[in-house]
Amino acid sequence: MTQLLTEVSAPDGRTLGVAQWGDPDGSAVFFLHGIPGSRLVRPRDEEAIERAGLRLVTYDRPGYGVSHRQPGRRVVDCAQDVAAIADALGLDRFAVSGFCGGGPHALAVAACLDGRVTAAESQGGSAPFGAEGLDWWAGMSPEGVAEFGWALDGERALHENLMRLAEEKLAGMALDRANLHAARDEQAGAELARPDAVREFVNAMRDGFTAGIWGRVDDNLAVLAEWGFSLDEIAVPVTLRYGARDAEISPGHGTWLGAHIPDAKVVVDPDGGHFIDPGTRIEELRALVAAG
C-alpha cells in the first residue's frame, strides 16, 4: 500500500506530509523519524512490512519535507499532529515508535493519547535535558555534542551552523559514503555500505530538507527544552531500546527513563549501535504491536 505522500491538515491549518507502507488492513504503527529525517524513513523492505501485518504510518515533523514549520514547538505538540493524521486515515487505535529524536515524541504521543495508543517504543531516544542523576552528554559523539551545544547558544547560532553542516553533508552524500551523517558507529557504517541503503538514506535526508533546515533546528530546541508532559502520565506499555555501542545516546538515558516511566521495559543490545538491522527492526515493531 505504498503511499509516498498524503497531505493532512493540522488543527491550526498547517500542512503535514504523511506516507504509508505495508498492509492496508494491518496493525497501525506510527513510526517517528529521528533528527534529521523525513516521512521516507522506515525499514526499507516494504514487502517484509506487509508480510509482518503492519500498516506503517510516517510523517514529516513540522519544518521537514512538505510539513509547514511550527516555530517554537514543543515535543508535546506532536501529539495533536499524530491525532489529526490518525483521524484523517480513520485510525482509532495504533502503536507508536520513535527513533532517536523521534523517541521523546513517541513518549509524548503515549502520554497524551493514551486512549488511542496501544503501546509505545523509543529506540535510541534521549531522556529530558538536565535530568537529575543522569550525565546527559555521556558517550555522545563530538558531532552530537556540537549540535546540541549550538542549540544551547540559541536559535540563530543553531540555524547558522546547521545550514553550513547541511550543505557539507548533502555534498558529501553525493561523493563519499564515509561522509554520511549516520555512520558514526561500526554497525551503522556496515549498514550504510550497502548501495540500496545509501540510496534510501540520501533520498530520505534530501526530502527532509525540502523546506530548509528549520525542522532540524526546531527539533533540537524542543528536545533541550521542557517537553510539556510528565513521564508518569504514560499509562500504556513502553519499551526503551538501546545499543550498548551507541555513539549517539548512551543506554544510561534508557535506565533513567525506565525509572521514571511506570512499568517501562528497558532492552539493551550488547552488540548494537545507534542503528538497527532493518529485519530486526520489523520484528521489534511486531513485538510492539503484540505488547498492546
N, C-alpha and C positions, 0 to 999 in steps of 0.2 A: 504494500500500500504506500510505496514511497511518494510522499508529497513534500517537495522541497520548499514550498512557500505558500502559506496561507496567512493573510493579514487579518488580525483581530484587533478590535478597539479596546483599549484600557478604559477603566471607569472615568478617567479625566480626559478622554478623547485621544490620547496618544496611540500611535500605531505600534503593534507588536508583531514581529515576524516569527512565524511558527512553522515547524516541519514535523512530519510523522513518518514512522518507519515500522515495518513488521506486519503483524497480523491485525487487520482492522477490527476483528472481533476478540482480540486477545486482552490480557490483563494490562490496564493502562499504567504506565510509569512515566512520570516527568523526569527527564534526565537533564540536569542543570550544568551548563558548561563552566569551565574554570576561568582564570584571568591570564591572558585574554581568551577569547573563544567566539563561538557563534552557534547558531542553530544547527550547523552542519557537523558539529562534534558529536559523535556517537560511535559505538562499536561498528567497524566497517562492514562486517559480513551481514548484509541485510537479510539474506536467506536464513542465516542462523537465528537472527532475531525473530523471524516469522516462525521457524520451527520450535522455538522456545515458547511460543504462545504469548509473545509480548507485543503490546502496542506502545511503542516508544514515542513520547512527545518531547520535542526540544524547542527552545525558542531563544531569540536574541534578547539578552537583557538590555534595558534602555541604554542607548548610545552605541550599541553594536549592530552590525548588519543593517537591516531596514527598520529596526525599532527606534522610535524617536527618543531623544535624550530626556531624562528626568533629573534636572540639576538638583543637587542637594539630597538625592535619595538616600534612604537608609536601607540596611539589609532587610528589615521587616517589610518594606514596601513591596517586595517581590510577591508577597502572599496575595495581594489583591490582583496582581497581574496573572498569576497562576490560576486564581479563581475565575477570572474573566476568560482565560483561554479554555479552561475546563468547561465552563458554561457554553462557550461557542462551539465546542466539539461534542457536547452532550455527555460529558463525563461526570457522573455523580461521585464516584469513588475512584481513588488512584493512589499509587505509591509514589514516593519522590526520592530521587537520588541526586546528590550533588558532588561533583569532583572539584578538589582544590578550592578555589574561590567560590565555587557553587555550593560547597559544604555548608557554610553558615546560612546561605539562602535556603537550602533544603530544610535545615533545622527551623528556620522562620516559618516556612510553609507548614511544617508539622505542628508547631506551636499555635499557629493562628487558624489553621483549617482542620483541626483535629476531628471534626465531624465528617470530613470527606477523605482525609488521608488514612490509609490502612497501615502503612509502615514507612519509615524514613531511614535514609542512609547518607552518611558523609564519608567520602573516600579521600583521604589526604587533606582534610579541611582543618582550618585553624580554630583555636579557641579565641575568645574575645581578647582584644589587645589590653594589656595591663592586668590580665587575670592574676589574682593573688596566689602566690605559691608556685607560679609557672615562669620559667625562663623562656619567654615568648620567642626570642631570637635564636635559641639553641639549635645548632645543626643546620641553620638556614644558609643557602648559598650566598656568596658575595653579591650576586645579581639581585637576589631577593631582598637582601638587607639594603642594598642601594635603592631599590624601587620603593620599598616602604619608607625608607628614610626621606626620599623626595616627598612622599605623601605627608610626612610629619612636618615638612617645610611649607606645606600649603599647596593649594590647587594650582597656582601659577607655576611654581617650581616643578611640580609633578608633571603638568602638561608639557612644559618646555622640554624636559628631559625625556619623557615618553615619546614625544614627536621625533626627537633625534634617534632614540632607540628603535622606534618602529621603522624608520627609514633604513637604518642599518640592517635590521633583522630581515625585512622584506627583500632587500637587495641580496642579503646572504642566502636566503632561502632559494633564490633562483640560481645561485652559483655553487653553494657548498653545503652539503647536508650537515657538516660539523657545526655550522652556524645556527642550526635550528634552535629556537628558544627552549624547547622542551628537553633537549638532550644534555641534561646536567648530571645524570647518573648512568651507570653502566647499562641497566635494564632498559631505560628509555633510549639510549644510544643504539642498542641492538634492535629494538623495535623499529626505530626510525631509519635503520639501514636498509629496510625493505622499500623498493621503489613505490609500491602501491601505498604504503604508509606515508611516504614523503608527499606523494600527490595529494592524499586526503588531508594531511596536516596543513600543507601550504594553502590549499583551497579554502579550508575552514578558517585559517587565520586571515587570509586576504578578504574573505567575505565579511568577517567580523569587523574589519577596518573600513568597510564601505562608507560608513557615516563619519569616519575620522577616528580619533583616539579617545573620545570622551567616555565611551563605555568603560575602558580600562582605567581612566582617571577616576571616574565615579565609583568603580568597584573598589579600588584601593582605599579611597577616602571612607567608603562605607564600612569596610572591614575593620579599619582602625578606629572608627567612631563607635558610639553606643549603638548596639544592634537594634534596639527598640522593642525587644521582647525578653521575657525571662525564660531561661532554660528549664526551670522547674514547672513551667506551664505545659511542657510536652508530655502528652499522655498516650502516645502511640509507641509501638516497638521501634527502637532506634539501634542501628548498627553503625559503629565507628571503625573504619578500616584504614590501616596504615602499613607502610613498608618499613622494615627496620633500617633499610639502607636509603630511605628517602632523603634526598639532598635539598628538599624544599621545606617541608613541615615535619618536625620530629614526632614520633609516637607519643611523646610527652603531652602533646596537645590532646590526643585521644584519652590519655589517662586522666587529664584534668576534666575534660568534657564528660567522661564516663562517671566521674564522681559527682557531677552536678546535673546530670540528666537522669531522671528516675528510671531505674532498671535498664539503662543502656548497656549494650554489649560491645566490648572493645576487641577487635581482631587485629593482630599484628602478624604480618607475613615476615618471617625471619630473613628471607632472601629477597624480599620485594623492595622496589624503589618507589618513585613517585607515580609512575605509570604502571598499568596492569595489562597483561596479555588480553587481547580482545575476547578470546574464547572464555577465559576465566571471568572476565567482566560480565558476559552474558549469563554465566552460571550464577554469579553473585546477584544479578538482577532477578533471576528466577527465585533465588533464596529469599530475596527481599519481598517479593510478592507472596511467597509462602508464609513469611513471618506475620503477614497481616491477616 
